[in-house]
Every structure is written in structure tokens, then in C-alpha cells.
Amino acid sequence: MAEDYYEVLGVPRTASQEEIQQAYRKLARRHHPDVNKDPEAEERFKDVNEAYSVLADPDTRARYDRFGPDFRQIPEDYDERVAAGAGRGGGGWASTGGVRFAQGPGGSFQDVDFEDLFGDLFGAGVRGGPRRTVPGADQEAEVELSVEEAYRGGRRAVGLAGPDGRRDYQVTIPRGVRDGQRIRLAGEGGRGSRDAPAGDLYLRVRVKPHERYRLDGRDIHVRLPVTPWEAALGATVPLPTPGGTAKVTVPPGSSSGRRLRLRGEGMPHPRGTDGDLYAEVRVMVPPRPTDRERELFEELSAASDFDPRRPG
């Protein structure tokens, strides 16, 4: 997997430059080889520095946000070349030419001549001269996952429609993959010219909204319905989670809105600390109480002087 630089620093894509700097300083101190003797610390320290070197510069960050980790392979005059290629038009997909790679004017995808766009990266004189060996372009597609699939990981069949027809893959989804992360399929991208190696295909993960779970980074938020007597007296109740059913202890006197934290029960982190699960108490009453339930509630109403609207 090509790890997302925002994921490395543990910040959202909307993070300010100050937040990025703060996250970097914290992680750099934690993983510096002189401080952390863990064998993986040095490699992690390099990852943190690489991520910060890209995201700390606004211009470089903008190119990374647009093109992903392969932004260094994109020419600086990319937009001008795309506009010129779109102006000439195109006749469909060519085996070594047009690649569905970039958006043209108006947000529509254009058939861009790959040799014209990137030819000077591999030597001048592509047109009118001897044909040169040009590696295939990296390509990107999206794959949608449920929260449960992202939590568990595992093998997943993925079918993609491309210029050469539909292609099917058996993809290994890493456990705890996050929205926006990319999964690399080596050699499954655009074909190269004259037997040059193919590019890579990157699957960008999109975690679908869920009716029960709400993700906040690696933390999972879920509502916990309880009865009035469970909320008042306390109870241990079952709670479905992406990892299975958990047992949650509801303290006595819990009202709706109280959050209960289950440490480490959130989304897994393959290289760090797992997220937490937050269960928010929701006190539920019987929608159609039986005669006996109504009688008991009336007795409670008569016996109790509790008034939730009383100040203080």
C-alpha cells in the first residue's frame, strides 16, 4: 500500500499548516532513533520526514492533493499540455497513446496523447523520430468499502471497466484501511510502448456512510439504546460493533448523550494504536406500553420528585 502522507502524520486533509507542523514535531520526537530504540522507529521516522517535506510546502502539497504520491512524475506544465491535447481532439484509446488520465475543460475526461504529454521526459523527438520505449502510466480508480469491510480487511473481488473492457481483480484489503488511502496493484496500470513495463493501478478507498457507525479518523461512534431502568440502575448490555458484539457497562444514572469509551475497539491501525469506540447512550421508552408498564410508570411518577427541568 502507498500510505497517504496525511495518514502518516495523523491529520485530516483539511489540516492547517500549523496543525501539520505540530503533528510532525510530535511524531519526530516520538520516533527519532536516538530516543526510540524500537527497530521500526527509524523507518517510521523517515516516513514522517518524507510526509512533512511534502505537506509543509503549500505548492508541493497542492500538487500532492491533486495527483497523489506520484505527483513528482507529472510535468510542471501539465495543464498546458492537457489543454493543447484536448484542443487537437482525439479518436478513442490508443494502445500506446491516449490514456484516461486527466480532466479537461469543464471537468470532462479527455483522451490525452501520452507520448505528446510526457515524451520529453524520455528524450526529444518522439514525433517524427524513432519510436522510443515509454513505460506505461500509473492509473487510479476508486473502490467502495463498507465500514465492516474496512475494519476486517481480507480478499475482495473488484471489477473495473477500462478502455480495454472490464478487468477483474482479487484485491487484498489491509485491515483497518482508511478512507482516502490507496492500494497498489503493481503492473496493472496503463500499457507501455514497445514492450515497456506497464504502470501501476492504484485503488483509492472510499468508505461508504453507515446507518449505525460514524467514523472520525480511527475512532468509531455508535448509538447505544438502553431502557429507562438500565439507564437508572446501571446494566451491562450487548453492542454490535464492526469487530463483533461487545459488552458495554452502563453506569447507574446515565442519561441520553452520555458517551462511554471502549479503548482500542475502534478501527485497527496496522502500524500504530488502534482507534477507540464511543457508545452514546440513548434512553428509549416503550412506544406502546402495556397496561402493567403504564401502571408502573405511574407509580414511579407519583413516588419520585425528580425534575430534569429544575435549575441546578
matplotlib code that plots the C-alpha trace (Angstrom):
import matplotlib.pyplot as plt

x = [0.0, 1.2, 0.5, -1.2, 1.0, -1.9, -2.3, 1.4, 1.1, -2.3, -4.0, -7.1, -6.7, -8.2, -5.4, -3.8, -0.1, 0.3, -1.5, 0.8, 3.8, 2.6, 1.9, 5.3, 7.1, 5.2, 5.9, 9.5, 10.3, 8.5, 10.2, 13.7, 16.2, 18.1, 15.1, 13.1, 15.1, 12.3, 13.7, 10.9, 11.4, 14.0, 11.8, 8.8, 10.9, 11.9, 8.2, 7.3, 10.0, 9.0, 5.4, 6.3, 8.6, 5.7, 2.9, 4.8, 5.2, 1.9, 2.7, 4.0, 1.1, -1.3, 0.3, 0.2, -3.5, -4.2, -2.0, -1.3, 2.1, 3.2, 3.0, 6.7, 6.3, 3.8, 5.4, 5.1, 3.4, 0.9, -2.2, -0.9, -0.2, -3.6, -5.3, -3.3, -4.0, -7.7, -7.8, -6.5, -9.2, -8.8, -10.0, -10.5, -8.0, -4.7, -2.6, 0.4, -1.2, -4.5, -4.9, -7.9, -5.8, -6.7, -9.7, -10.0, -12.1, -15.5, -14.5, -14.9, -12.2, -10.2, -8.2, -4.7, -1.8, 0.6, 3.6, 3.0, 2.3, 5.3, 7.5, 10.2, 10.7, 12.2, 14.0, 13.0, 11.9, 9.1, 7.1, 8.8, 11.7, 12.3, 9.7, 11.1, 10.3, 7.8, 6.7, 3.0, 1.2, 0.0, -3.7, -6.2, -9.7, -12.0, -13.2, -16.1, -16.0, -18.4, -17.2, -17.2, -15.0, -12.6, -12.4, -11.8, -9.8, -9.2, -9.7, -12.2, -13.2, -13.0, -14.3, -13.2, -14.4, -11.5, -10.7, -9.8, -13.0, -13.8, -11.0, -11.5, -9.1, -8.8, -7.5, -6.1, -7.7, -5.5, -7.2, -8.1, -7.8, -9.0, -11.0, -8.7, -5.8, -4.6, -3.9, -1.3, -1.7, 1.7, 1.8, -2.0, -1.9, -1.5, 0.4, 3.8, 5.0, 7.3, 7.2, 8.0, 6.7, 3.1, 2.3, 0.6, -3.0, -3.9, -7.3, -8.3, -10.5, -13.9, -15.6, -19.4, -21.5, -23.1, -26.5, -25.1, -21.4, -19.8, -16.0, -13.8, -10.3, -9.8, -12.5, -15.9, -19.0, -22.2, -25.5, -26.3, -30.1, -30.9, -34.2, -35.1, -34.4, -31.0, -30.1, -31.3, -30.0, -27.0, -26.5, -24.2, -25.6, -24.5, -23.4, -22.8, -19.5, -17.7, -15.4, -18.3, -20.5, -19.0, -20.3, -20.8, -21.2, -23.8, -23.1, -26.2, -27.8, -26.8, -28.8, -29.1, -26.0, -23.5, -20.5, -18.9, -15.4, -14.2, -10.5, -8.9, -12.3, -12.2, -10.6, -7.4, -4.1, -1.5, 1.4, 0.2, -2.5, -6.0, -8.8, -11.4, -15.2, -17.5, -21.0, -23.5, -26.3, -29.9, -32.6, -35.6, -39.1, -41.7, -43.6, -46.8, -46.5, -48.6, -51.2, -48.8, -45.9, -48.1, -49.1, -45.5, -44.6, -47.5, -46.3, -42.8, -44.2, -46.1, -43.2, -40.3, -39.6, -37.0, -37.5, -34.9, -36.0, -35.2, -32.3, -29.1]
y = [0.0, 3.5, 5.2, 8.5, 11.4, 12.8, 9.3, 9.2, 12.5, 11.6, 14.8, 15.3, 16.5, 19.9, 20.4, 23.8, 24.3, 24.9, 21.6, 19.8, 21.3, 20.4, 16.8, 16.5, 17.7, 15.3, 12.3, 13.3, 13.3, 10.0, 8.1, 9.7, 6.8, 8.5, 8.4, 5.3, 2.1, 0.1, -1.5, 0.1, 3.6, 4.7, 3.6, 5.4, 8.5, 8.5, 8.2, 11.1, 13.3, 12.4, 13.3, 16.6, 17.6, 17.3, 18.8, 21.6, 23.4, 24.8, 24.4, 20.8, 20.0, 21.3, 19.1, 16.1, 16.7, 16.8, 13.9, 11.7, 10.2, 10.2, 13.9, 14.2, 12.4, 15.0, 17.8, 21.3, 22.4, 19.6, 21.7, 23.5, 20.1, 18.7, 21.8, 21.5, 17.8, 18.4, 21.1, 18.7, 16.3, 12.5, 9.3, 7.0, 4.9, 4.1, 1.2, 3.4, 6.8, 8.0, 7.4, 8.3, 10.2, 13.8, 16.1, 18.6, 21.9, 21.6, 18.7, 16.1, 13.4, 13.8, 11.3, 12.7, 11.7, 10.1, 10.4, 14.0, 14.8, 13.0, 12.4, 14.9, 13.1, 10.2, 12.2, 14.7, 13.8, 11.3, 12.6, 12.3, 10.4, 6.8, 5.4, 5.2, 2.8, 4.6, 3.0, 2.7, 5.4, 4.8, 4.8, 5.3, 4.0, 4.1, 1.1, 1.4, -0.5, -0.8, 0.1, -3.6, -4.4, -1.7, -2.9, -6.6, -6.3, -9.5, -10.6, -8.7, -9.1, -5.8, -5.3, -2.2, -1.0, 0.4, 1.3, -2.4, -3.7, -5.0, -6.3, -8.3, -8.5, -10.3, -7.5, -7.8, -5.1, -4.2, -4.5, -1.0, 0.7, 4.4, 6.5, 8.1, 5.5, 3.8, 0.2, -0.5, -3.2, -3.4, -3.7, -3.3, 0.3, 1.7, -0.4, 0.8, 1.2, -1.2, -3.8, -1.3, -2.2, -1.4, 1.2, 0.5, 0.7, 2.5, 1.8, 4.7, 3.6, 5.2, 4.1, 4.3, 6.1, 3.7, 3.8, 2.8, 3.7, 7.2, 7.3, 10.1, 9.1, 5.7, 6.3, 4.8, 6.5, 4.5, 5.0, 2.7, 2.3, 1.5, 1.1, 3.7, 1.1, 0.2, 3.9, 4.5, 1.3, 0.5, -2.6, -4.5, -4.6, -6.0, -3.6, -4.7, -3.3, -3.9, -6.3, -8.3, -7.9, -6.0, -5.9, -2.3, -1.4, 1.4, 3.2, 3.9, 7.3, 7.5, 10.0, 10.3, 11.8, 10.2, 8.8, 5.6, 4.9, 1.4, 1.8, 0.1, -1.1, 1.4, 0.9, -1.1, 0.6, -1.8, 0.4, 2.2, 2.5, 1.2, 3.7, 3.8, 3.2, 5.7, 4.5, 7.3, 6.4, 6.8, 6.2, 4.6, 4.2, 1.6, 3.0, 1.3, 0.5, -2.4, -1.8, -3.1, -0.9, 2.1, 1.3, 1.0, 4.3, 6.0, 4.6, 5.9, 9.3, 9.5, 8.3, 10.4, 14.1, 14.1, 17.0, 17.2, 20.8, 22.1, 24.5, 23.2]
z = [0.0, -0.8, 2.6, 2.5, 3.8, 5.9, 7.4, 8.2, 10.2, 11.6, 10.4, 8.2, 4.6, 5.8, 8.4, 8.5, 8.1, 11.8, 12.6, 10.2, 11.8, 15.3, 14.2, 12.7, 15.7, 18.0, 15.7, 15.0, 18.8, 19.3, 16.5, 16.5, 16.5, 19.3, 21.5, 20.3, 20.2, 18.5, 15.3, 13.3, 14.7, 12.2, 9.2, 10.8, 11.4, 7.6, 6.7, 8.9, 7.5, 3.9, 4.6, 6.2, 3.4, 1.0, 3.1, 4.7, 1.4, 0.1, -3.6, -3.2, -1.0, -3.7, -6.3, -4.0, -3.2, -6.9, -8.3, -5.3, -4.3, -8.0, -8.3, -8.9, -12.2, -13.5, -15.6, -14.2, -17.4, -17.2, -17.5, -20.6, -22.3, -21.4, -22.8, -26.0, -26.3, -25.7, -28.4, -31.0, -30.2, -30.0, -31.6, -28.7, -26.8, -28.4, -27.2, -26.6, -26.7, -25.2, -21.5, -19.4, -17.0, -16.6, -16.6, -19.3, -19.5, -17.9, -15.7, -18.5, -19.1, -22.3, -24.3, -23.8, -26.0, -23.6, -25.9, -26.5, -22.9, -21.4, -24.4, -23.5, -20.2, -22.1, -24.8, -27.5, -31.0, -30.2, -33.2, -36.5, -35.0, -34.0, -31.5, -28.0, -25.2, -22.9, -19.6, -19.0, -17.0, -13.5, -13.2, -10.4, -9.7, -6.6, -4.6, -2.2, 1.1, 4.0, 7.5, 8.3, 5.2, 6.0, 9.6, 8.8, 5.6, 3.6, 0.0, -2.1, -5.8, -7.6, -11.2, -13.1, -16.5, -18.6, -22.2, -22.9, -21.3, -17.9, -15.7, -12.6, -9.6, -6.3, -4.1, -0.6, 1.6, 4.5, 7.9, 9.2, 5.8, 6.0, 3.6, 1.0, 1.3, -1.8, -2.6, -5.2, -7.9, -9.5, -13.3, -13.7, -15.0, -18.5, -21.0, -22.1, -25.7, -27.4, -24.7, -21.9, -18.5, -17.6, -15.0, -11.6, -10.8, -7.5, -5.9, -3.8, -0.9, -0.2, 3.0, 2.5, 5.1, 7.5, 9.2, 12.5, 12.6, 12.2, 11.6, 13.0, 11.9, 13.5, 16.2, 15.7, 17.1, 17.6, 19.5, 22.4, 23.0, 26.6, 28.6, 31.3, 34.1, 32.6, 32.5, 36.0, 37.7, 35.5, 33.4, 31.1, 27.6, 24.2, 21.5, 17.9, 16.5, 13.2, 15.1, 16.7, 19.7, 22.6, 26.2, 27.5, 31.1, 31.5, 34.9, 37.1, 36.4, 32.8, 30.7, 26.9, 25.4, 27.9, 26.0, 27.0, 25.7, 24.7, 24.3, 21.3, 19.9, 17.0, 13.6, 13.7, 13.0, 11.4, 12.4, 15.5, 18.1, 17.3, 17.5, 20.2, 20.1, 21.6, 22.5, 23.1, 25.4, 24.1, 26.6, 24.9, 26.2, 25.1, 22.1, 23.2, 26.9, 28.2, 30.9, 33.5, 32.2, 32.3, 35.8, 36.9, 35.3, 37.0, 40.3, 39.6, 38.7, 41.9, 44.1, 42.5, 43.0, 40.2, 37.8, 34.9, 34.1, 37.6, 37.5, 39.1]

ax = plt.figure().add_subplot(projection="3d")
ax.plot(x, y, z, "-o")
ax.set_aspect("equal")
plt.show()
